[in-house]
Amino acid sequence: MPQTWMITGANRGIGLALTIELLRRGDHVVAAARNPWGGALAELAAEHTGALTPLELDVTSDESVAAAKAALGKKPLDVLLNNAGVLGARGEESALKMDFAMWREVFEVNVYAPLRVAQAFLPNVEAGKGRKVATISSRMGSIGANPSGSLAYRSSKTAVNMTMVVFGNAVRERNIASLLFHPGWVRTDMGGGGADIAPQESAAGLIATIDASGMADTNSFRNWTGEAIAW
Ligand SMILES: NC(=O)c1ccc[n+]([C@@H]2O[C@H](COP(=O)([O-])OP(=O)(O)OC[C@H]3O[C@@H](n4cnc5c(N)ncnc54)[C@H](OP(=O)(O)O)[C@@H]3O)[C@@H](O)[C@H]2O)c1
C-alpha cells in the first residue's frame, strides 16, 4: 500500500531528492513549492502521473497556505514533511551587528512556517495512517554544540525545535508524532558544493528513519541516519 507524503520546498535540494526517492519506491507525493509547475517537478509529474500532486505553496503566506489547503481538500497524508528553509543573507548577521529585517525573514520561513503548515494540514494527517509530522531542522540549532556565528539561521533552527516539540506535545494524544531532523551537510544550493553528502544519500536516510519512527520517537531530534543530536 503506497504512503502519501507531503513535502514543502519539493522543487529543489533535499525536498526534490526526497520526492524523487519516494516516487521511485512507489509512494505518492504532494510536492508543495512556490512554483510546482516548472523545472524538475514538471518532468517528474509527467513521468509519475497520479503519484505526484503539484501544490502551489508559499509557506510564509497565510493566504497561500489556505489556498493550498482548499486545493488539497480532505486528502489523507501519512507524513507531512516541513523541509522548506532559508539560510539568510551571509555577512549581515553576528552577535555584534545584525540585519534585523533579514533575521525576521529567516524566522518567517524556518520557524513560523512549519507550525503554520502543520496546523493547516493537521486534519489531513489525522485522516492518514502514518500520523507523522517531520521537520527538517539543523544541527546548527544545537545549543549544546556551543555555537558561534550564523546567528539568524542557528537561532531559527533552535526556535523551530522548541516550536515543534510544543506542537508534538499538543498532538501526542491524537497519536501523531512530531519528529525533528538534521539532514546532514548536504550538497544543495544551501549546503554548497563542498558539503559532505549528496541529496540522494540524505533523502534515503531520512526516509528510512521516518519509516521506522513512531510515537516512541515523538519529540526526538536526530540526524538523517537516526542518531540523537544534543539539543
Ligand atoms: N543543505 C544542508 O547542508 C542543510 C543542513 C542542515 C539543514 N538543512 C535544512 O534542510 C532544508 C532543505 O535545505 P536545502 O539544502 O535543500 O536548501 P535549498 O537547496 O536552498 O532549497 C530550499 C527550498 O526551500 C524552499 N523555500 C524557501 N522559502 C520558501 C517559501 N517561502 N515557501 C516555499 N518554499 C520555500 C525553496 O523554494 P524556492 O526554489 O521557491 O526558493 C527550496 O525548494 C532546509 O530547512 C535547511 O535549513 C540543510
The ligand as an ORCA input file, in Angstrom:
! r2SCAN-3c Opt
* xyz 0 1
  N      21.928     21.614      2.822
  C      22.360     21.429      4.062
  O      23.557     21.144      4.289
  C      21.417     21.549      5.234
  C      21.936     21.295      6.509
  C      21.083     21.383      7.604
  C      19.739     21.671      7.418
  N      19.266     21.922      6.165
  C      17.840     22.221      6.022
  O      17.270     21.376      5.047
  C      16.154     22.014      4.413
  C      16.327     21.972      2.901
  O      17.529     22.640      2.581
  P      18.239     22.539      1.150
  O      19.673     22.351      1.422
  O      17.515     21.599      0.260
  O      18.030     24.055      0.672
  P      17.862     24.691     -0.796
  O      18.502     23.836     -1.808
  O      18.286     26.108     -0.633
  O      16.278     24.627     -1.023
  C      15.426     25.370     -0.177
  C      13.992     25.021     -0.528
  O      13.137     25.782      0.346
  C      12.171     26.439     -0.474
  N      11.641     27.661      0.126
  C      12.313     28.710      0.635
  N      11.455     29.672      1.027
  C      10.198     29.195      0.749
  C       8.893     29.705      0.903
  N       8.667     30.928      1.419
  N       7.831     28.932      0.524
  C       8.032     27.707     -0.009
  N       9.255     27.181     -0.204
  C      10.322     27.911      0.177
  C      12.906     26.738     -1.769
  O      11.976     27.054     -2.797
  P      12.315     28.130     -3.993
  O      13.015     27.347     -5.047
  O      10.970     28.648     -4.370
  O      13.204     29.190     -3.380
  C      13.615     25.406     -1.979
  O      12.726     24.453     -2.501
  C      16.114     23.433      4.989
  O      15.171     23.500      6.032
  C      17.523     23.612      5.539
  O      17.581     24.581      6.579
  C      20.076     21.863      5.067
*
